[in-house]
Amino acid sequence: MWFCKKEEAVRHINQLGVCGRPFVFAIDYKQQSVWVAEPEAVNPDELLYDLNGFTNVVPGSVPDSDKPVEWKAMPVSRDSYAASFQRVADHIHAGNSYLVNLTCATPVETNLTLKEVFYRSRAPYRLCMKDRFVVFSPEIFVRIDNGFIYSYPMKGTIDASLPDAREHILADKKEEAEHATIVDLIRNDLSQVATEVVVERFRYIDELQTNKGRLLQVSSEIRGKLADDWTSSLGTLLFCLLPAGSITGAPKKKTMEIIAEAETYERGFYTGVMGYFDGRKLDSAVMIRFLEQQGEQFYFKSGGGITSKSNLQSEYNEMKQKVYVPIY
């Protein structure tokens, strides 16, 4: 597999966009490692993808498997999480950020391989890089279709089995403030590359199935109009929006510095973006719900947004709640 730096990736994607040539891509969180390939050049033994139906999975090739899923998570201790949480909280109270996405790497034990997780998980955006990671994301980054760019930031998660779960999360002031901050950030991001930027839908709910039960996720839809020649600067446009606002915070640059100070591991491709261009339109996803392999050990990376209204125990519980695979 061929990886490149940001500058080379921008040039390459711009060239592919001008020519209307389809490609698949994955960009890490820090934009230091970028994979771009035309579909016919992708070896499915090295990388598998199914990006909202754009896939290199051959029909009829999916292996049958009905073995029960063994899944044991060993989250970081509350004290360890509290140390990172406090660093973030201090910065927020000092006025350095309004919202910080704090994440952790949780060791997990499972009887599944990365490839088995890819085949068995149910998510609109899936990608498996051999011996490195598998991601099964429900979160759209941006879509471009018919001259318009759309973003769907996802902020807010709750156990769907809780009494009045839907009403509870929509009435939660902390969740509402966090979501509004991200929507405002994404609206500003899109305004760098588009005109007529509007919020089409605010705080709608999707339901996700997981191996641990149902979750409710809160999202919004934002739309802007692109210039007629947007394909000629597709790489420039894409990287202008990175990293995704929903997995950093606001203001973005300072918040990334806070994340680097507070987190105790490297995100790598986790919270990067992946997607495809089919020659006419682009579809992409934020690389969340992420299982990484390091030698014989697996790590599930997850987290959530911290604001001035955040409660340590609630945020710790949310981070643990997101350690799941959508197999059911």
Sequence and secondary structure as in RCSB ss.txt:
>XXXX:A:sequence
MWFCKKEEAVRHINQLGVCGRPFVFAIDYKQQSVWVAEPEAVNPDELLYDLNGFTNVVPGSVPDSDKPVEWKAMP
VSRDSYAASFQRVADHIHAGNSYLVNLTCATPVETNLTLKEVFYRSRAPYRLCMKDRFVVFSPEIFVRIDNGFIY
SYPMKGTIDASLPDAREHILADKKEEAEHATIVDLIRNDLSQVATEVVVERFRYIDELQTNKGRLLQVSSEIRGK
LADDWTSSLGTLLFCLLPAGSITGAPKKKTMEIIAEAETYERGFYTGVMGYFDGRKLDSAVMIRFLEQQGEQFYF
KSGGGITSKSNLQSEYNEMKQKVYVPIY
>XXXX:A:secstr
  EE HHHHHHHHHHHHHHT  EEEEE TTSS EEEE GGG  TTTEEEEETTEE   TT S        EEE  
  HHHHHHHHHHHHHHHHTTS SEEEEEEEEEEEES  HHHHHHH   SEEEEETTTEEEEE  EEEEEETTEEE
E  EEEEEETTSTTHHHHHHH HHHHHHHHHHHHHHHHHHHTT EEEEEEEEEEEEEEEETTEEEEEEEEEEEEE
  TTGGGGHHHHHHHT S GGGSEESHHHHHHHHHHH SS  TTTT EEEEE SS EEEEE  SEEEEETTEEEE
EEEEEE TT  HHHHHHHHHHT      
